[in-house]
Amino acid sequence: MNSTPQVFTYSASADRVTNKHALWGFVLAFIISAIGLALCIIGLRRSQYLNNREGRGLSIAGIIISSVALSVYIFLIVFIAIMVHGSPLY
């Protein structure tokens, strides 16, 4: 009767490729939205080329977050400009 303990180890798959553009684009989507958006678009294109599902989802999430953040920034800039210089409508 052999009672040697089994040792389970985890090793990452060799065929799994990390999409660095998608990762950095997602991180920068919260900080610098324009650069994050550009990197996420590049990451999405690369994930389609490499068939990398994780990179694809991360890129799509980064594109959505960057787009919402950029639209909020543009709205705030226009709103502040109107409040400071007066409304051009009347």
N, C-alpha and C positions, 0 to 999 in steps of 0.2 A: 504494500500500500504506500503510494508515493504522496506525501502531503506537502509538496512545495507550493507556496502561495503564487497565485497568478498576479502578474503585474500588468496593469493596463496603462498604456501611454497614449497620448494624443499627439498626432502629427498632422500638420496642415497638408492639404492635398497639393501635389506638385503642379497640377494643371490650373489651379486657382490663381488668377492674376489680379492684383490690387490696382484699381483705377485711381491713380493719384489725382488726376484732374477733377474727377467727381468728388473725391474726398475734400480737397482743398477748396473747390467751388462751393461745396455745402457749408464749410466752415466760414468762408468769406462772405457767404450770403447774408450772414447776420451782422457782419462788421462793415465791409465795403461791398455794397450790393452790385455795383456795375462790374467789378472784377469777378465777383462770385458768379454772376450771370454768364459772363463770357467763359469762365472755366467750366461751369456746369454744361454749357452747350458743347464745348469741346469734349468733356467727359461723356456726354450722351452719345456723341458721334463715335467715340472710341469704344464705348461699351457695346454699341451695335456692331462694330467691326470685330471685336473680340468675343462676342456672345457672352458677355459678363453680366449676369442678372443683377448682382448686388450693385454694381456701378451704375446700371440703368436706373434703378429705383432711387438711388442717392442723387443722381443727376436731375431727375424729374422733380424731386422734392426741393432741391436747391434752386431750380429754375422757377418754381412756384413761389418760394420764399423771396428770392431776389426780385421777381417781378412785382410782388405785393409791396415790398419795401421801397423799391424805386418809385412806384406810383404814389405811395404815401409821401416820400421825400419831395417829389415834384408838386404834389398838391400843397404841401406845407410851404414850399418856396413861393408858389404863386399866391397863396393866401397871405403870407407875410408881405410880399411885394405890394399887393393890393391894399393891405392895411396901412403900410408905411407911406405909400405915395398917393393914396386916395383912389377911389374907384373911377376907372375911365368910362364908365357907363353913363354918367350924367354930367 
